[in-house]
């Protein structure tokens, strides 16, 4: 992602037809969700749902 020609974030993933929840997704610097947030996918998802739903 970028805005005003500055990179502000992003992620990459392998292009598969089916991706398991939270699998194969990395931050722009190559860290996994767990490395980036310190949370496993399920815990992160519950936190996100609570905050944004």
GIKAWO-V42058 format. One line per field, one symbol per residue. ss: DSSP state (2 for helix, 1 for strand, 0 for the rest). Layout:
ss = ???
This chain:
ss = 01100110001110000000000011100001222220002222222222220
